[in-house]
């Protein structure tokens, strides 16, 4: 058994982030899938919040994906997923924070808003986030490179990735597609989805449609 154990769930966005980091770095690990409705004995001793992902690396126990991923970056430094320059690293972290504090809440509000008004607010905020990314993020940092920071795949790409994989859910249930004003965002997503590490942790669209049909309390019409 590997000395590193990953506790995760298949449908967890944050688990996908850490799984992608493990894939990129070629880290040997033991995957342990958790049923969050029936948490196994001892799990909350490792993940004190009772959430996934969590890792146990020897005697070290860590939870929260952003913290796990930076730990992995420091302990397994190659290939690097953050710039070495302190200023560039700070910029990368700012965009990781933008994913967590701006794009993700807007996505969730659009998809899971309790009423039409909240969903429409989420739609506006999600669109604003995408346009901001187009201009201030990818527009200024990627150059002609395939990824957020140019030629180098990074934790920034991983921070945004899982929500773009779930865009078909927004299209089906909220009639939302990426706007034509976001060509750089669309090209970035096309590049990202071809990467082996992303394909290794991806779920099929049908998985998300079925999952969110249940979560949203909807029914799928029969053909």
Helices and strands as residue ranges (DSSP letters): E 4-8, H 13-25, E 30-33, H 43-46, E 54-57, E 60-63, H 65-75, H 86-98, I 99-103, H 104-112, H 116-132, I 133-138, H 139-141, H 155-165, H 167-174, H 183-193, H 196-201, H 205-215
